[in-house]
Amino acid sequence: MIVDQHLLANLYQGLLVAEQPTFRWLGGRVKPVLVVVNHDKAPFLTDEDLPFLTRLLNACKLTVADVAVFNRFGYASTTPQELLDFFSPRMVLCFGVSPTDLDLPVDFPRYQLQAWKGCTFMHAPSLALLAQDTEERKQCWASLKRLFNL
C-alpha cells in the first residue's frame, strides 16, 4: 500500500506530524554545551570573535568541535524551549544575549549560573567586549570555572 505523506499530514494536522524548527550552528555538538551569540554581520562569529572563543573554550577543556555555536540573529522569534528541544544542552553560554533577549521566564545578573529546565545558563557581554575588558573577563572566567568545575 502506497501512502501519500502529504495526505496523512493534512488529515492529522499536528496530531501525528509536528513540525520541528531547524537551526544552523557552528561546531560538532559532541558535548551538551550551547553557545548563543547575536551577530548581524557574520553567520556565526566574526573573525575577531572566533579566536577569542576558541581560547575561552580551550581554558574550559573544550573545543569548537565539542559545542554548538548558535547565532540568534536570524531566529529572533525562537523560544527557549525550541532551543532546548533541538540542541538538548545541559549548559547554555550566552554572549551578548541576555535572559530577556532569549525570552527566558527568569532574569538573572551577568555571570550568575541559573538553572532552568535541567539546564544551567550563564550570560555575559559580547565576546568582543570580553576580549577588550579585563575586569569583565575575570568575572566571566570565575563563573566558567564554577560551571565546568575547573
Sequence and secondary structure as in RCSB ss.txt:
>XXXX:A:sequence
MIVDQHLLANLYQGLLVAEQPTFRWLGGRVKPVLVVVNHDKAPFLTDEDLPFLTRLLNACKLTVADVAVFNRFGY
ASTTPQELLDFFSPRMVLCFGVSPTDLDLPVDFPRYQLQAWKGCTFMHAPSLALLAQDTEERKQCWASLKRLFNL
>XXXX:A:secstr
    HHHHHHHHTTSS         BS   SSEEEEE  SSSSS  TTHHHHHHHHHHHTT  GGGSEEEEGGGG
TT  HHHHHHHH  SEEEEES  TTTTT S    TT  EEETTEEEEEES HHHHHH HHHHHHHHHHHHHHTT 
